[in-house]
């Protein structure tokens, strides 16, 4: 497990105890740890790569240092863990009775259902809580109480290589699946290695699958939030993929059932893929790689989709025997200030989770490429992360849904439906 850990020790100035107990956060309203020498333990996911020098550790080092200077009665101990292990790390800590005070990971609902988390009402002022984007508040709520605090967000759009399109005589991005298949065939005829990159491997099969389900009017859940893997719409989406892209060799030389997202992203950045679904970070990477990239709405069965997939990662505050709520609140109010939030988002090409930060991004000319993703966020469809069963169901989707483009889509999706229901469906 790749773990980077830092211990930050605050220095207490003699004779200032009364002042420190009532310390305030500049620009974030009054907040206090309520006692001296409180130590918070935060486990956070790494959005970068220590090997390339852009690990999230540097961000947390700087932020915690500045926070502790303003709040010398609070020490913050941060562990930055790679995404492959961070959720398991927190889960193991909770099972061992050593939950961190704060965790920034991929899911929260199971902890909320067990009564282990403070609510957003406990942490933030009314005005700060109201600043979160409503679609993210909904995704972060269980029984209408918000426990998942959105940390960073993203939406997905359709990417295409303009140069490859031009060489193949394609003038416009596809808006329907039929047009996409036609364009993929033309790209293949023109020698493009990966006409459409279809990553249904274990890395992020749940994302690619949901985008195709949305294109047929389906999704992971129905109108009453029950699982709907085996719906007619979802079966139709995978049947179309199987018959019109995979069977015709339009997804490249690899097996899409085991191809991971990083593989198709690498192909796209190398100029070897004509079309893929991508996120804001990929757009910046493509431009840096001098790819003439086009971005459009996701093609659907009958036309371009008005919505898309939205993805959010979550911050949460665990209840402790030694009540650290006041310190949790002080730290998170500081973390979620627009200045500190935007620093992180800018570094990793992610979208804001608050209206204030969104407006700041809209005003900044350097973020103009991000606006097309930001505009889709309010109406985006999110994973059912507020279901306690979603973690297990998502893992099963990653492992098995790729088989739907080889065998019987109805059978594969039906098996997933039964698995989901067996988890309790909640």
C-alpha positions as a printed Julia matrix, in Angstrom:
426×3 Matrix{Float64}:
   0.0     0.0     0.0
   1.35    3.38   -0.97
   0.85    5.69    2.03
   2.36    9.05    2.67
   2.03   10.4     6.21
   2.85   13.69    7.82
   2.62   14.77   11.41
   2.05   18.46   12.01
   2.72   19.67   15.54
   1.28   23.01   16.62
   3.21   25.27   18.96
   1.29   26.74   21.85
   2.25   30.25   22.94
   2.39   30.66   26.71
  -0.4    32.7    28.28
  -2.68   32.59   25.23
  -4.92   29.69   26.3
  -8.05   31.81   26.66
  -7.5    33.47   23.31
  -6.76   30.19   21.55
  -9.89   28.55   22.91
 -11.9    31.2    21.1
  -9.84   31.29   17.9
 -11.64   32.35   14.72
 -11.13   31.48   11.09
 -10.52   34.43    8.85
 -13.34   34.65    6.32
 -15.06   31.5     7.63
 -16.95   32.72   10.68
 -16.23   31.99   14.32
 -15.05   28.52   15.14
 -13.13   26.92   18.0
 -11.87   23.48   18.88
 -13.46   23.98   22.3
 -10.3    22.72   24.08
  -6.54   22.86   23.88
  -4.28   20.45   22.07
  -6.9    18.73   19.94
  -5.4    16.43   17.31
  -7.46   15.55   14.24
  -6.6    12.56   12.08
  -7.55   12.89    8.4
  -7.24   10.15    5.78
  -7.34   11.59    2.25
  -7.18   10.12   -1.23
  -4.24   10.95   -3.47
  -5.36   12.58   -6.72
  -1.83   12.73   -8.06
   1.12   10.41   -8.35
   4.09   10.65   -5.97
   6.31    9.35   -8.79
   5.56   12.44  -10.9
   5.72   14.91   -8.06
   2.05   15.93   -8.05
   0.86   13.96   -5.02
  -1.95   15.54   -3.0
   0.4    15.45   -0.02
   1.84   18.84   -1.0
  -1.62   20.43   -1.03
  -2.49   19.1     2.42
   0.93   20.06    3.81
   0.46   23.69    2.8
  -3.19   23.9     3.8
  -2.71   22.35    7.24
   0.3    24.54    7.93
  -1.7    27.7     7.25
  -4.68   26.39    9.23
  -2.57   25.6    12.27
  -1.04   29.06   12.2
  -4.55   30.47   12.62
  -5.66   27.74   15.04
  -2.65   26.75   17.16
  -4.82   24.71   19.54
  -5.57   22.2    16.75
  -3.09   19.75   15.28
  -3.97   17.99   12.03
  -2.4    14.65   11.21
  -2.9    13.71    7.55
  -2.46   10.37    5.8
  -2.59   10.5     2.0
  -3.38    7.09    0.5
  -3.6     6.05   -3.14
  -7.08    5.57   -4.6
  -6.63    1.81   -4.95
  -6.44    1.44   -1.18
  -7.93    4.48    0.56
 -11.49    3.17    0.96
 -10.23   -0.16    2.29
  -7.86    1.7     4.63
 -10.69    3.67    6.23
 -12.94    0.6     6.38
 -10.26   -1.35    8.24
  -9.72    1.52   10.68
 -13.45    1.71   11.42
 -13.7    -2.07   11.95
 -10.76   -1.89   14.35
 -12.5     0.83   16.37
  -9.96    3.44   15.26
 -11.92    5.54   12.8
 -10.22    8.76   11.69
 -11.8    12.04   12.64
 -12.15   12.93    8.96
 -11.99   10.9     5.77
 -11.96   12.04    2.15
 -12.82    8.92    0.16
 -15.25    7.51   -2.39
 -18.3     6.48   -0.32
 -20.04    7.44    2.88
 -23.51    5.84    3.05
 -22.61    2.69    4.98
 -21.0     4.75    7.74
 -23.96    7.12    7.84
 -26.43    4.24    8.12
 -24.52    2.93   11.14
 -24.76    6.31   12.88
 -21.02    6.91   12.74
 -21.0    10.31   11.04
 -21.8    13.87   11.94
 -24.23   15.52    9.55
 -23.41   18.56    7.47
 -25.78   20.47    9.79
 -23.39   19.72   12.64
 -20.33   20.94   10.72
 -21.32   24.03    8.75
 -23.25   27.23    9.2
 -26.58   27.42    7.4
 -25.14   29.72    4.74
 -22.15   27.44    4.07
 -24.34   24.36    3.83
 -26.7    26.16    1.43
 -23.72   26.95   -0.79
 -23.26   23.31   -1.84
 -24.63   22.5    -5.31
 -28.11   20.96   -4.8
 -27.53   17.88   -6.95
 -24.49   17.05   -4.82
 -26.4    17.64   -1.59
 -29.02   15.16   -2.79
 -26.36   12.6    -3.69
 -24.78   13.1    -0.25
 -27.99   12.6     1.73
 -29.54    9.59    3.43
 -33.2     9.97    4.41
 -32.91   13.67    3.53
 -30.06   14.27    5.98
 -26.72   15.2     4.44
 -23.81   13.14    5.75
 -21.64   13.04    2.65
 -19.88   16.37    2.16
 -18.93   16.68   -1.53
 -15.2    17.18   -1.93
 -14.66   17.43   -5.67
 -16.87   16.73   -8.65
 -16.62   15.92  -12.32
 -18.91   15.37  -15.27
 -18.34   13.43  -18.46
 -18.61   14.47  -22.09
 -17.87   12.93  -25.48
 -14.31   13.47  -26.78
 -13.2    13.1   -30.37
  -9.95   13.63  -32.25
 -10.64   16.34  -34.82
  -7.61   15.47  -36.94
  -8.64   11.82  -37.21
 -12.19   12.86  -38.02
 -10.98   15.18  -40.78
  -8.73   12.52  -42.29
 -11.67   10.11  -42.36
 -13.99   12.68  -43.94
 -16.18   13.09  -40.83
 -17.4    16.66  -40.47
 -19.32   16.63  -37.2
 -19.35   14.66  -33.93
 -22.11   12.07  -33.72
 -25.3    12.84  -31.83
 -26.89    9.38  -32.12
 -25.58    5.87  -31.64
 -26.2     5.1   -35.3
 -24.0     8.04  -36.3
 -21.34    6.94  -33.81
 -21.23    3.44  -35.32
 -21.05    4.93  -38.83
 -18.19    7.24  -37.82
 -16.37    4.41  -36.03
 -16.53    2.32  -39.2
 -15.08    5.19  -41.26
 -12.28    5.67  -38.74
 -11.46    1.97  -38.87
 -11.4     2.05  -42.68
  -8.94    4.94  -42.43
  -6.56    2.95  -40.24
  -7.45    4.3   -36.78
  -6.36    1.77  -34.15
  -9.23    2.44  -31.71
 -12.28    3.92  -33.46
 -14.22    4.04  -30.15
 -12.52    3.31  -26.83
 -14.88    1.19  -24.71
 -13.41    0.62  -21.21
 -15.48   -1.99  -19.4
 -12.6    -3.35  -17.33
 -12.41   -3.25  -13.56
 -10.96    0.26  -13.25
 -14.16    2.19  -13.98
 -16.68   -0.03  -15.76
 -19.45    1.48  -13.64
 -18.92    4.88  -15.29
 -18.82    3.8   -18.93
 -21.78    1.48  -18.38
 -23.96    4.16  -16.84
 -23.3     6.59  -19.69
 -24.54    4.02  -22.21
 -27.52    3.18  -20.02
 -28.45    6.86  -19.86
 -28.29    6.98  -23.65
 -31.14    4.47  -23.82
 -33.19    6.12  -21.07
 -32.01    3.65  -18.41
 -29.75    3.76  -15.39
 -28.82    1.96  -12.21
 -32.0     2.86  -10.33
 -35.65    3.51  -11.13
 -38.0     6.32  -10.14
 -38.33    4.99   -6.57
 -34.55    4.44   -6.19
 -34.71    0.67   -6.55
 -32.02   -1.09   -8.57
 -32.94   -1.53  -12.23
 -30.0    -3.32  -13.86
 -32.24   -5.66  -15.83
 -34.53   -2.97  -17.26
 -35.43   -3.14  -20.94
 -33.52    0.09  -21.54
 -30.28   -1.22  -20.02
 -30.52   -4.5   -21.92
 -31.11   -2.53  -25.12
 -28.0    -0.41  -24.48
 -25.68   -3.38  -24.05
 -27.28   -5.31  -26.89
 -26.56   -2.35  -29.17
 -22.96   -2.14  -27.96
 -22.45   -5.86  -28.5
 -23.97   -5.97  -31.99
 -22.9    -2.62  -33.43
 -19.48   -1.85  -31.94
 -17.87   -4.91  -30.36
 -18.95   -7.56  -32.88
 -17.81   -5.3   -35.75
 -14.35   -4.71  -34.3
 -14.88   -0.98  -33.77
 -13.5    -0.83  -30.22
  -9.87   -1.58  -31.05
  -7.65   -4.63  -30.8
  -8.16   -5.24  -27.06
 -11.12   -6.9   -25.38
 -13.43   -4.11  -24.15
 -14.66   -6.38  -21.35
 -11.2    -6.18  -19.74
  -9.95   -2.83  -21.1
  -9.42   -0.19  -18.42
 -10.02    3.53  -18.69
  -6.33    4.38  -18.38
  -5.7     2.29  -21.51
  -8.19    4.14  -23.71
  -7.05    7.46  -22.26
  -3.46    6.58  -23.17
  -4.59    5.65  -26.68
  -6.44    8.95  -27.02
  -3.47   11.0   -25.78
  -1.23    9.17  -28.26
  -3.53   10.03  -31.15
  -4.6     6.41  -31.62
  -8.24    6.65  -30.5
 -10.92    8.5   -32.42
 -13.69    8.72  -29.81
 -14.03    8.16  -26.05
 -15.99    9.48  -23.09
 -13.81   11.74  -20.96
 -13.59   14.14  -18.03
 -12.1    17.63  -17.52
  -8.64   16.4   -16.56
  -8.34   14.5   -19.83
  -9.13   17.67  -21.78
  -6.17   19.46  -20.23
  -3.96   16.43  -20.85
  -5.05   16.19  -24.47
  -4.25   19.82  -25.13
  -0.86   19.4   -23.47
  -0.26   16.44  -25.8
  -1.17   18.65  -28.78
  -4.26   16.61  -29.64
  -6.82   18.65  -31.59
  -9.64   17.55  -29.34
 -13.34   18.2   -29.75
 -15.87   17.96  -26.92
 -19.59   17.36  -27.34
 -22.67   16.03  -25.53
 -22.9    12.27  -25.11
 -24.57   10.64  -28.12
 -27.79    8.82  -27.28
 -29.99    6.22  -28.89
 -32.19    8.92  -30.38
 -30.09   12.06  -30.07
 -27.59   13.98  -27.96
 -28.22   13.63  -24.23
 -29.29   16.69  -22.23
 -27.69   15.19  -19.12
 -24.61   13.13  -18.37
 -22.79   11.22  -15.67
 -21.76   13.22  -12.63
 -19.13   11.91  -10.22
 -18.35   13.18   -6.74
 -15.91   12.2    -4.02
 -16.79   12.71   -0.39
 -15.54   14.15    2.86
 -17.03   12.85    6.1
 -16.61   13.48    9.82
 -16.67   10.49   12.19
 -18.09   10.75   15.67
 -15.49   10.08   18.34
 -15.61    9.19   22.04
 -13.5    12.29   22.64
 -15.8    14.78   20.96
 -13.86   16.64   18.26
 -16.88   18.19   16.56
 -15.8    21.79   17.16
 -12.32   21.11   15.77
 -13.79   19.17   12.82
 -16.02   22.11   12.07
 -13.2    24.65   12.35
 -10.96   22.7    10.01
 -13.61   21.88    7.39
 -14.88   25.45    7.24
 -11.31   26.47    6.46
 -10.82   23.69    3.92
 -14.03   24.58    2.09
 -13.3    28.28    1.72
 -13.36   29.17   -1.98
  -9.65   30.04   -2.05
  -8.53   26.72   -0.6
 -11.05   24.69   -2.57
 -10.15   26.28   -5.9
  -6.45   25.66   -5.32
  -7.1    21.94   -5.18
  -9.54   21.9    -8.08
  -7.18   23.9   -10.3
  -4.32   21.53   -9.59
  -6.24   18.42  -10.63
  -8.71   19.71  -13.21
 -11.81   19.03  -11.1
 -15.12   20.83  -10.73
 -16.35   22.82   -7.7
 -18.92   21.55   -5.24
 -20.19   24.96   -4.11
 -22.01   27.75   -5.89
 -19.46   30.32   -4.71
 -16.51   28.37   -6.14
 -18.47   27.7    -9.33
 -19.08   31.41   -9.83
 -15.4    32.13   -9.25
 -14.51   29.54  -11.9
 -16.99   31.07  -14.33
 -15.34   34.47  -13.94
 -11.8    33.21  -14.48
 -10.75   33.22  -18.17
  -8.26   30.4   -17.61
 -11.14   28.08  -16.67
 -13.16   28.59  -19.85
 -12.65   24.96  -20.93
 -14.16   23.8   -17.63
 -17.45   25.62  -18.09
 -18.92   23.06  -20.5
 -18.45   20.41  -17.8
 -19.64   22.7   -15.03
 -22.83   23.56  -16.92
 -23.79   19.86  -16.96
 -23.29   19.29  -13.25
 -26.64   20.56  -11.83
 -28.65   18.04  -13.88
 -26.11   15.21  -13.94
 -26.99   11.64  -12.98
 -24.87   10.32  -10.1
 -24.16    6.83   -8.88
 -26.59    5.78   -6.12
 -23.95    6.5    -3.49
 -26.61    7.16   -0.85
 -27.46    3.43   -0.88
 -25.5     1.46    1.69
 -25.34   -1.44   -0.76
 -23.7     0.6    -3.52
 -20.13   -0.19   -2.53
 -20.62   -3.94   -2.94
 -22.8    -3.5    -6.01
 -20.3    -1.17   -7.67
 -17.51   -3.69   -7.09
 -19.62   -6.4    -8.7
 -20.38   -4.15  -11.69
 -16.66   -3.59  -12.22
 -15.97   -7.31  -12.12
 -18.79   -8.61  -14.32
 -20.62   -6.11  -16.51
 -18.05   -6.28  -19.3
 -19.25   -9.81  -20.05
 -22.49   -8.29  -21.37
 -20.8    -7.36  -24.66
 -19.88  -10.98  -25.35
 -22.62  -13.19  -23.94
 -26.26  -12.45  -23.22
 -26.76   -8.87  -21.99
 -30.08   -9.86  -20.41
 -28.43  -12.69  -18.49
 -25.47  -10.63  -17.27
 -27.65   -7.71  -16.2
 -30.16  -10.07  -14.63
 -27.42  -11.61  -12.51
 -26.33   -8.14  -11.41
 -29.93   -7.29  -10.54
 -30.23  -10.35   -8.31
 -26.91   -9.54   -6.65
 -27.99   -5.97   -5.97
 -31.31   -7.03   -4.49
 -29.52   -9.62   -2.32
 -27.5    -6.81   -0.74
 -30.74   -5.43    0.66
 -31.26   -2.93   -2.14
 -30.76   -0.05    0.31
